[in-house]
Amino acid sequence: MNEIINIPTTMPAAVMHRLREADQSLTVPTVSGPVFPRISSNRRMFSIVESGADPIVIKDENGNPVHQLDVVILGANMGVYKTFYAKGYDSKAAVKEAPICWSATGEAPHPASKEKQSDRCATCKQNVFGSKINPNGKKAKACSDSKRLLVVSPDDLEGPIYMVNISATALKSLNTYHKFLNHNNAVVQQVATRLSFDENSDVPVFQFAYVGALTQEDFNKVIKRLEEPEVIEFMEGTLDTETDAPRNLGPDPDDEEVQTAPAPAPAPKAEEKPARKGFGGAAKSKPAAETKPTPAPKTEDTAVAPDISDILDF
């Protein structure tokens, strides 16, 4: 991704600095908190998973499961989420076992871990590359890393916030996308991002793509979301995760039934229904910049989007 993208905005330097701090949270793996519902990606479909409720498959206006999802990323938590399962994680098991050792920071096992494998993650034998051999014969780490993002729907920026788990295999794609935005002096909160699946992978692995820039009005809404206490705590890693042991970090089984409201009583005159918002709603995200990004000159490796460079110089 070397294209120049056009991100129009007129943010003061102090506000952009706050956004930069939130944006930089994407450079490290993250930790989850117990306050957000999440978006699952089982069977290459997206589902909304809330505590105590069955997963609800996100479907388009025609009732078909979606295989790509546009989101606005608010940020990620500053930390590494690590999990080690005694017998490895079995996504097909009827009852998912909790990891016997896990860390919410990537520095040391969480106090709630049943069988701590080491005092420090850096010196743990389960954290060594090659401590696990995948079914395809490739080396990996027995203790897996993951990243947690907070996202909102582009057409419902003031609506629910969801958590998305990014597996270790998708971190490279996220890192490439993040560098692409930073290369253009943009932060992830300024744009709509498309989540899709790597067709060459045997398991659901996320890919990330630029959709377009948000309008200034929408961008202001995103900035306000970043000031919410739960979001700040999530990105600073201060949420209380003492009871947030990862009981099931793998894909959740999807519920084929989408919960819908009862059909309204027949009216003598046909009325136009308001467009639904949020994930699975009929309304589509419409960022300000809908055209394809202009490719950067091949001879240039440091292209800068000129319309925002003046406010990104701190």
C-alpha positions as CSV (number, residue, x, y, z in Angstrom):
1,M,0.0,0.0,0.0
2,N,1.9,3.1,-1.2
3,E,-1.0,5.2,-2.5
4,I,-1.6,8.8,-1.5
5,I,-4.9,9.2,0.2
6,N,-6.9,12.4,0.6
7,I,-8.0,12.9,4.2
8,P,-9.6,16.4,4.6
9,T,-9.7,17.8,8.1
10,T,-9.1,21.0,10.1
11,M,-8.2,19.7,13.5
12,P,-6.1,21.7,16.0
13,A,-2.6,20.3,16.8
14,A,-3.6,19.4,20.3
15,V,-6.6,17.3,19.2
16,M,-4.4,15.6,16.5
17,H,-1.9,14.8,19.2
18,R,-4.6,12.9,21.2
19,L,-5.6,11.1,18.0
20,R,-2.0,10.2,17.3
21,E,-1.7,8.6,20.7
22,A,-4.8,6.6,20.2
23,D,-3.6,5.7,16.6
24,Q,-0.2,4.5,17.8
25,S,-2.0,1.9,20.0
26,L,-2.3,-0.2,16.9
27,T,1.5,-0.8,16.8
28,V,1.3,-3.3,19.7
29,P,-0.9,-6.2,20.5
30,T,-3.7,-5.5,22.9
31,V,-5.9,-6.6,25.8
32,S,-9.6,-6.8,26.1
33,G,-11.9,-5.4,28.8
34,P,-15.2,-6.8,30.0
35,V,-17.4,-4.0,28.9
36,F,-17.7,-4.3,25.1
37,P,-19.6,-6.8,23.0
38,R,-17.5,-8.3,20.2
39,I,-17.6,-9.1,16.6
40,S,-16.8,-12.7,15.8
41,S,-15.5,-14.0,12.4
42,N,-16.4,-17.7,12.6
43,R,-16.8,-19.5,9.2
44,R,-15.7,-16.3,7.4
45,M,-18.9,-14.6,8.5
46,F,-19.3,-11.7,10.9
47,S,-21.4,-12.1,14.0
48,I,-22.2,-9.9,17.0
49,V,-21.5,-11.7,20.3
50,E,-22.8,-10.3,23.6
51,S,-22.4,-11.7,27.0
52,G,-25.2,-14.2,27.8
53,A,-26.7,-14.1,24.3
54,D,-26.5,-16.2,21.2
55,P,-24.3,-14.8,18.4
56,I,-26.3,-12.9,15.8
57,V,-25.0,-13.2,12.2
58,I,-24.6,-9.8,10.5
59,K,-26.5,-9.9,7.3
60,D,-27.0,-7.5,4.4
61,E,-30.3,-5.9,3.2
62,N,-31.1,-9.1,1.3
63,G,-30.7,-11.4,4.3
64,N,-27.3,-12.8,3.2
65,P,-24.4,-13.1,5.7
66,V,-21.7,-10.5,5.0
67,H,-18.2,-11.5,4.3
68,Q,-16.7,-8.0,4.5
69,L,-17.5,-5.3,7.0
70,D,-16.8,-1.6,7.0
71,V,-15.8,-0.2,10.4
72,V,-14.2,2.9,12.0
73,I,-11.3,1.8,14.3
74,L,-11.2,3.8,17.5
75,G,-7.9,2.2,18.7
76,A,-6.5,-0.7,20.6
77,N,-5.2,-1.4,24.1
78,M,-1.5,-0.8,24.9
79,G,-0.5,-4.3,25.7
80,V,0.0,-7.9,24.5
81,Y,-2.8,-10.4,25.1
82,K,-1.3,-13.9,25.5
83,T,-3.0,-17.2,26.0
84,F,-1.7,-20.7,26.6
85,Y,-3.9,-23.8,26.5
86,A,-2.9,-27.1,28.1
87,K,-4.0,-29.1,25.1
88,G,-4.1,-26.4,22.5
89,Y,-7.2,-24.5,21.5
90,D,-9.8,-26.7,19.9
91,S,-12.3,-24.6,17.9
92,K,-14.5,-27.6,17.3
93,A,-14.9,-28.6,20.9
94,A,-18.5,-28.5,22.2
95,V,-17.2,-27.1,25.5
96,K,-14.3,-24.6,25.2
97,E,-11.6,-24.9,27.8
98,A,-10.1,-21.8,29.3
99,P,-6.4,-21.2,29.0
100,I,-4.4,-22.4,32.0
101,C,-2.1,-19.4,31.7
102,W,-2.8,-16.0,30.2
103,S,-1.6,-12.4,30.3
104,A,-3.4,-9.2,29.8
105,T,-0.2,-7.2,29.4
106,G,2.3,-9.5,27.7
107,E,4.7,-8.9,30.6
108,A,3.6,-11.5,33.2
109,P,0.9,-14.1,33.8
110,H,-2.4,-12.7,35.1
111,P,-3.0,-13.5,38.8
112,A,-6.1,-15.5,37.8
113,S,-4.0,-17.9,35.7
114,K,-4.5,-21.5,37.0
115,E,-1.1,-22.8,36.0
116,K,1.5,-20.1,35.5
117,Q,4.1,-21.2,33.1
118,S,6.7,-18.6,34.1
119,D,7.1,-15.5,36.2
120,R,7.7,-13.4,33.2
121,C,6.4,-13.8,29.6
122,A,9.8,-12.8,28.1
123,T,11.5,-15.8,29.7
124,C,8.6,-18.3,29.3
125,K,9.4,-21.5,27.3
126,Q,5.8,-21.4,25.9
127,N,6.6,-18.0,24.4
128,V,9.4,-19.3,22.3
129,F,9.0,-19.6,18.5
130,G,9.0,-23.3,17.8
131,S,7.4,-24.3,21.1
132,K,4.4,-25.4,19.0
133,I,4.2,-27.2,15.7
134,N,1.0,-26.5,13.7
135,P,-0.8,-29.3,11.8
136,N,0.7,-28.0,8.6
137,G,4.2,-28.5,10.1
138,K,5.0,-24.9,10.6
139,K,6.6,-23.6,13.8
140,A,4.7,-21.3,16.0
141,K,4.5,-20.2,19.7
142,A,2.5,-22.4,22.1
143,C,1.4,-19.2,23.8
144,S,-0.4,-17.2,21.2
145,D,-0.5,-13.4,20.8
146,S,-3.6,-11.5,19.8
147,K,-4.7,-7.9,19.4
148,R,-8.0,-6.3,20.3
149,L,-9.5,-3.4,18.5
150,L,-12.4,-1.1,19.3
151,V,-14.7,-0.3,16.3
152,V,-17.9,1.4,15.5
153,S,-20.1,1.3,12.4
154,P,-19.4,4.1,9.9
155,D,-23.1,5.0,9.7
156,D,-23.7,4.8,13.5
157,L,-20.6,6.5,15.0
158,E,-22.5,7.3,18.1
159,G,-23.9,3.8,18.5
160,P,-22.5,0.7,20.2
161,I,-18.8,0.1,20.4
162,Y,-17.6,-3.4,19.6
163,M,-14.3,-5.3,20.2
164,V,-12.7,-7.3,17.4
165,N,-10.0,-9.9,18.1
166,I,-7.1,-9.9,15.7
167,S,-5.2,-13.2,15.7
168,A,-1.5,-13.5,15.4
169,T,-1.8,-14.5,11.8
170,A,-3.6,-11.2,10.9
171,L,-1.2,-8.9,12.8
172,K,1.1,-8.5,9.7
173,S,-1.8,-7.4,7.6
174,L,-2.9,-4.8,10.3
175,N,0.7,-3.6,10.6
176,T,0.9,-3.1,6.8
177,Y,-2.4,-1.2,6.8
178,H,-1.4,1.0,9.7
179,K,1.9,1.9,8.1
180,F,0.1,2.8,4.9
181,L,-2.1,5.3,6.7
182,N,0.9,6.7,8.7
183,H,2.8,7.0,5.4
184,N,0.1,9.4,4.3
185,N,0.1,11.4,7.6
186,A,-3.3,9.9,8.4
187,V,-4.6,8.3,11.6
188,V,-6.9,5.3,11.6
189,Q,-9.7,7.2,13.3
190,Q,-10.1,9.5,10.2
191,V,-11.1,6.8,7.8
192,A,-13.5,3.9,7.2
193,T,-11.7,0.6,7.1
194,R,-12.9,-2.6,5.4
195,L,-12.4,-5.9,7.2
196,S,-12.4,-8.9,4.9
197,F,-10.9,-12.4,4.9
198,D,-7.7,-13.8,3.3
199,E,-9.0,-16.2,0.6
200,N,-5.6,-18.0,0.7
201,S,-5.9,-19.0,4.3
202,D,-7.5,-22.2,5.6
203,V,-8.8,-20.3,8.7
204,P,-10.5,-16.9,8.9
205,V,-7.7,-14.3,8.8
206,F,-8.6,-10.6,8.6
207,Q,-7.4,-8.3,5.9
208,F,-7.6,-4.5,6.1
209,A,-8.3,-2.0,3.3
210,Y,-8.9,1.7,3.1
211,V,-12.5,2.7,2.1
212,G,-12.5,6.5,2.3
213,A,-12.1,9.5,4.6
214,L,-14.7,10.5,7.1
215,T,-16.4,13.9,6.8
216,Q,-15.3,16.5,9.3
217,E,-18.7,16.1,11.1
218,D,-18.2,12.4,11.4
219,F,-14.6,12.8,12.4
220,N,-15.7,15.1,15.3
221,K,-18.0,12.3,16.5
222,V,-15.1,9.9,16.6
223,I,-13.1,12.3,18.6
224,K,-15.9,12.5,21.2
225,R,-16.0,8.7,21.4
226,L,-12.3,8.7,22.3
227,E,-13.1,10.7,25.4
228,E,-15.5,8.2,26.9
229,P,-14.1,6.7,30.1
230,E,-14.4,3.0,29.0
231,V,-12.6,3.7,25.8
232,I,-9.8,5.6,27.6
233,E,-9.4,2.8,30.1
234,F,-9.4,0.2,27.3
235,M,-6.6,1.9,25.3
236,E,-4.6,2.7,28.4
237,G,-4.9,-0.9,29.7
238,T,-6.5,0.2,33.0
239,L,-9.8,-1.7,32.8
240,D,-10.2,-4.2,35.6
241,T,-9.6,-7.5,33.9
242,E,-9.3,-9.5,37.1
243,T,-12.4,-11.5,36.2
244,D,-12.0,-11.3,32.5
245,A,-10.3,-14.6,32.1
246,P,-10.5,-15.6,28.3
247,R,-13.0,-18.5,28.6
248,N,-13.3,-18.7,24.8
249,L,-10.9,-16.7,22.6
250,G,-11.6,-18.7,19.5
251,P,-14.4,-18.3,17.0
252,D,-17.9,-18.6,18.4
253,P,-20.5,-20.7,16.7
254,D,-22.7,-18.5,14.6
255,D,-26.5,-18.3,15.1
256,E,-28.1,-18.6,11.7
257,E,-31.2,-16.8,12.9
258,V,-31.1,-13.0,12.9
259,Q,-33.2,-11.4,15.6
260,T,-35.8,-9.1,14.0
261,A,-38.6,-6.9,15.3
262,P,-42.2,-8.1,14.8
263,A,-43.8,-7.0,11.5
264,P,-45.8,-3.8,11.8
265,A,-49.5,-3.9,11.3
266,P,-50.7,-3.3,7.8
267,A,-51.2,0.4,7.0
268,P,-53.7,1.7,4.4
269,K,-50.9,3.8,2.9
270,A,-47.4,2.5,2.1
271,E,-44.8,4.3,4.2
272,E,-41.1,4.4,3.7
273,K,-39.2,2.7,6.6
274,P,-36.3,4.6,8.0
275,A,-32.9,3.1,7.1
276,R,-31.4,0.9,9.8
277,K,-28.1,1.9,11.2
278,G,-25.2,0.0,12.5
279,F,-23.7,-3.4,11.5
280,G,-26.2,-5.3,9.4
281,G,-28.4,-2.2,8.7
282,A,-29.5,-1.4,5.2
283,A,-27.7,2.0,5.2
284,K,-24.2,1.8,3.8
285,S,-21.2,3.8,5.0
286,K,-20.6,6.8,2.8
287,P,-17.2,8.4,3.7
288,A,-16.4,11.7,2.1
289,A,-13.7,10.4,-0.1
290,E,-15.3,7.6,-2.2
291,T,-12.9,7.7,-5.1
292,K,-10.0,5.3,-5.3
293,P,-6.8,6.7,-3.8
294,T,-4.4,8.2,-6.2
295,P,-1.3,6.0,-6.6
296,A,1.9,7.5,-5.3
297,P,4.8,8.1,-7.8
298,K,7.0,5.0,-7.8
299,T,10.1,7.0,-7.3
300,E,8.7,8.6,-4.0
301,D,8.7,6.7,-0.8
302,T,7.7,9.5,1.5
303,A,4.6,10.9,-0.1
304,V,2.5,13.1,2.2
305,A,-1.2,14.1,1.9
306,P,-0.8,17.9,1.5
307,D,-4.3,18.8,2.9
308,I,-3.5,17.7,6.4
309,S,0.3,17.9,6.7
310,D,0.1,21.4,8.2
311,I,-1.7,20.1,11.4
312,L,0.4,17.1,11.9
313,D,3.6,18.9,12.7
314,F,3.9,18.9,16.5
